[in-house]
Amino acid sequence: MSKVYLTGAGPGDVELLTLKAVRVIKNADVLIYDRLVNPEILELAKKSCELIYVGKEDKKHTLPQEEINELIYQASLKYENVVRLKGGDPFVFGRGGEEALYLHDRNIQFEIIPGITSAIAVPAYAGIPVTHRGITTSFRVVTGHENPKKKISQIEWETFLNDETIVFLMGYHNLELITSKLITLGKRKNYPCAVISKGTTKEQKVVVGTLENIVEKSYGLETPVMIVIGEVVNLKEKINWFNI
């Protein structure tokens, strides 16, 4: 009987891949992977494994999600071990839930293999803890790229005025909108902010600034990019360990 493994590839550094993920990748008959998957991970697959790229980037999708769902399903009818490899964690803005439901409705056996989410790992590699005693006791992860077809935002912007750390994924192209929105709502202009490009990789770049100047300071960074907003950003200078 075939089985689909909805697998998290982690944030970029190949050594952050889980042992279970390594095992199923090595055993995969077909590997369906995203744009943010480190190419080194693909080298773990056996030579006979079919590699299928279904990467997405802003305004440029290899396949729409509905077709990816069907592709995974069709692969399960042909192969015994199907690995759907997704950057970060499948359930953190990875649309893994949609793929799982699609398989469930077609009686296809599947397993979820969580991955280390970039929402925590990337700030850590930048020397920024998302929580820190005496500074903040919580953090939230927010999409920076809502579906443009939605007439009403699902983001509760008015709740962002406390000292909670805010991590925006996929928000680089909306950075100006995000920062101006927070300032308009009452966040002070000099509130700490960091933008991290290609986190956990050798190409990682970190720009630190404020809500007022981070757009200008981070201009020209390469995606993927993460935005971290909060007082914890000020800890980077002492905790930074990776880009030194």
C-alpha positions, 0 to 999 in steps of 0.5 A: 500500500502506498503512503504519502509523507508530508514532510518538513524540510526545515528552514534552510540549514541541511543539518536542521533536517529531522532524522525521520525526514532523512529516513523517508527521503532516502526511501522515497520513490518520488519526491515532490518539493518546494522552492525553499528546500535546500538542494543538498537535501535532494541529494539524500534521495536514491538515484531511482527517485523521481524528483518533481519541482512544484515551487512557488514564488511571488506571482510565479507558481509552477502549479496552483495548489489545487494541481499540486494536491492532485499531483500528490494523489496521482503519485500515490497511485503510482508509487509506494513511498511518496514524499511531499517535501516542504520548506520549514514545517508543513503546517506553518503556512505550508498548506500541508493541511489542505494536502492532508485533507485532499488525501484523506478524502481519497482514502490515501494513507499519509503521515505528517513529519513536522519540520523545524519552522523558520519562524523560530529557527531563523530569528535564533540564527540571527541572535534573536530569541522570540521570547525572553524573560523580562521582555516578552512572554509570547510571540505570534507568527503572522502571514505577511502575504494574505490572499489578495482576493479577500476583501477583509483582512483576517489579521487582527492588527489592533491586537499588535500593540503590546510587547509580544514578538511578531514574526511575519513570514512571506512579508517582504514585499509588504514590508512598507504596508506592515510597518506603516500600519503598525505605526498608524495603529500606535506603535512608536516609530523607533520600535525595534525591527529586524529583517532576515534574508536567507536565514540559517544559510551561508547567505544569511543577511540580517538588517536591524532598524526601526519601524520607521527606517527598516524599509529603506535599510533592508532594500534589495535583500534576496528572498526568502525574507522574514520580519521580526518586530519586538524588543527582543531584536535589541538582544541581537548584538550580544547573542549573535553567533552565526554571522560573525 
